[in-house]
Amino acid sequence: MGLEPDVLRGLSVEEARNIHVGIAEYQVARSPHRLLTLGLGSCVGVALYDPVARIGGLAHVMLPDSKQFRSGGKPAKFADLGVAVLVKELQRAGSRNGRMVAKLAGGAQMFFGNNRAMQMAIGERNVEAVRKALKELGIKIAAEDVGGSVGRTISLDTSDGLLTIRTLGQPVRVI
């Protein structure tokens, strides 16, 4: 990954090292980059890290299960597809399954009241689907900050695997 074009466009070196991951997207990067995703409400941020290769990946998962939808679209939108795709991309970059560890954030209950959205408990279902996918792939969850009723912004530092979590009205948390 060359940073020169970004630096030439007026970005600082610090800004050039930040790689943004959009909703239903994933990215993989090597040290010293940071992978960032904004606005995790009921969505789950799945951070995978290989401490030996110093390679990290981040997916912004929206929904637990792709089976209810037609094929196509972005695989990272769904926990059942996105986790596997992220693992494959990390492997292509040089990571090994036995070394990968996961950290999760998000999965909040953003809707309250007596309505269909609350009954669906999409945040909780997303967290459970991600946990299941990781277990099936033999990847250990090292830490998580999930649930609650507030959104989160997260960043994965590929130099050390630390996941920084920012939540409105709460202290910054690093896991």
Residue pairs with C-beta under 8 A, 6 or more apart in sequence:
1 29
1 30
1 33
3 13
3 16
3 17
6 15
6 16
7 13
7 16
17 32
17 33
17 34
18 33
18 34
18 36
18 155
19 27
19 29
19 33
19 34
19 35
19 36
20 27
20 36
20 37
20 38
21 27
21 35
21 36
21 37
21 58
21 59
21 60
22 37
22 60
23 37
23 39
23 43
23 60
23 62
24 60
24 61
24 62
24 73
24 74
24 76
24 77
25 59
25 60
25 74
25 76
26 57
26 58
26 59
26 60
26 76
26 82
26 85
26 86
26 89
27 35
27 57
27 58
28 55
28 56
28 57
28 86
28 89
28 90
28 93
29 35
29 55
29 56
29 57
29 158
30 53
30 54
30 55
30 56
30 93
30 158
31 54
31 55
31 158
31 159
32 158
32 159
33 56
33 158
34 155
34 156
34 157
34 158
35 47
35 56
35 57
35 58
35 155
35 156
35 158
36 58
36 153
36 154
36 155
36 156
37 45
37 58
37 60
37 153
37 154
37 155
38 153
39 151
39 153
40 60
40 105
40 106
40 107
40 108
40 151
40 152
40 153
40 154
41 106
41 108
41 110
41 123
41 151
42 106
42 107
42 108
42 109
42 110
42 111
42 122
42 123
42 126
43 60
43 61
43 62
43 106
43 107
43 123
43 126
44 60
44 61
44 79
44 104
44 105
44 106
44 107
44 123
44 126
44 127
44 130
44 146
45 58
45 59
45 60
45 61
45 104
45 105
45 106
45 152
45 154
46 58
46 59
46 61
46 79
46 82
46 83
46 86
46 102
46 104
46 130
46 134
47 56
47 57
47 58
47 102
47 103
47 104
47 105
47 154
47 156
47 163
48 56
48 57
48 58
48 86
48 87
48 90
48 95
48 100
48 101
48 102
48 139
49 55
49 56
49 57
49 100
49 101
49 102
49 103
49 156
49 158
49 161
50 56
50 90
50 94
50 95
50 96
50 99
50 100
51 99
51 101
51 161
52 96
52 99
53 93
53 94
53 95
53 96
53 99
54 158
54 159
55 90
55 93
55 94
55 95
55 158
56 90
56 156
56 157
56 158
56 161
57 86
57 87
57 89
57 90
58 86
58 154
58 156
59 76
59 82
59 83
59 85
59 86
60 76
61 76
61 77
61 78
61 79
61 82
61 83
61 126
61 129
61 130
62 77
62 78
62 126
63 77
63 78
63 79
63 122
63 126
64 78
64 79
64 80
64 122
64 125
64 126
64 128
64 129
64 130
65 78
65 79
65 80
65 129
66 75
66 77
66 78
66 80
66 81
67 80
69 78
75 81
75 82
75 84
75 85
76 82
76 85
76 86
78 129
79 126
79 129
79 130
79 132
79 133
80 129
80 133
82 133
83 130
83 133
83 134
83 137
84 133
84 137
87 97
87 100
87 137
87 139
90 100
91 97
97 137
97 138
97 139
98 138
100 139
101 139
101 140
101 141
101 142
101 161
102 134
102 139
102 140
102 141
102 142
103 141
103 142
103 143
103 144
103 156
103 161
103 163
103 175
104 127
104 130
104 131
104 141
104 143
104 144
104 145
104 146
105 144
105 145
105 146
105 152
105 154
105 163
105 165
105 175
106 123
106 126
106 127
106 146
106 152
106 154
107 123
107 124
107 126
107 127
107 130
107 146
107 147
108 123
108 146
108 147
108 148
108 149
108 150
108 151
108 152
109 118
109 121
109 123
109 124
109 147
109 148
109 149
110 123
110 149
110 151
111 117
111 118
112 118
112 149
123 146
123 147
124 147
127 144
127 146
127 147
131 141
134 140
134 141
142 175
143 163
143 175
144 175
145 152
145 165
145 173
145 175
150 167
150 168
150 169
150 170
151 167
151 168
152 165
152 166
152 167
153 165
153 166
153 167
154 163
154 164
154 165
154 166
155 163
155 164
156 162
156 163
157 163
157 164
162 174
162 175
163 174
163 175
164 172
164 173
164 174
165 172
165 173
165 174
165 175
166 172
167 173
